[in-house]
Amino acid sequence: MGLLIIRLLNLLNNAPANSTNYFIGLTMINHYEAIKKMSIGEFAELCHVSKSTVSKFARTLGFDDYSDLKDNAAFIENRFNNPLNYRSNILFAMEQDGIDPYFDAVIKDMQYLKEHLDMPAITRFAQAIYDHKKVFAFGILFSESAAIDFQFKLAYNGKFIRTFQDDIVQEELIKSADEQDLFIIFTNSGDYLTKQQIRNGTPRKDFFTRTKAKVMVITSNPEISDFSFVKEAIIFPHQTSYQTHAYMYQMITDLIVSRFKTINEKK
């Protein structure tokens, strides 16, 4: 998925519906396929705003200018050669093989999780959440959906954590964090910790090695446990070719919240 579409969706999910940015973002979504061919003047005319307003909107989304925004408009399936791509790994596979292998894969991975999950690690995550006043949960795309779900689950049990869909906001918060902050990262592949996954060329991400915060990770990549800046990791290796991490996240966060509830009620 292109960076532009991701940032547009984030904007439309959060901006006031009567704001100029919301109107421009909605117009861009509704004419998305045409954006890469439109000049800034043509798009400004479409929105009935000035070219300077469009330039300001592009910068609001985190792009250098309108040209940079257009460069990030193209959707290219598996543009970063990611074998965990949603359309290739799940949708196309279901179209080719039918739904039974998909259900079987989810069941197999869930059973493996049940038999091999590190329950002491679940407790350590819950205790860390209880101990820290400032807790953040971050991910990208489907992993960020898990972070949002986690936020609501904990809120129902009296713990309020923060999350943001905006990758720029996530990055700035991690960079400016101090020793009192706890970051729980959802990343199936583990790439969130080392790469700018949704940016052209997937440039390296190195600010985790410099963060002062405590970093805990939920991932399918066992190598993450060896990263010097990772305090703790919950690993859920896939036993099938399907990427079932959306289901794994739900089970793992339910267990963490359950353990947190127990700890909280004992205090």
Secondary structure, DSSP 8 states (H G I E B T S, - for coil): --HHHHHHHHHHHHS-TTSHHHHHHHHHHHTHHHHTT--HHHHHHHHTS-HHHHHHHHHHTT-SSHHHHHHT----TTTT--TT-HIIIIIHHHHHH-SHHHHHHHHHHHHHHHHH--HHHHHHHHHHHHH-SEEEEE-STHHHHHHHHHHHHHHTTT---B--S-HHHHHHHHHH--TTEEEEEE-SSSGGGTB-TTSTT--B--GGGT--SEEEEEES-GGGGG-TTEEEEEE---SSSS--HHHHHHHHHHHHHHHHHHHHHH-
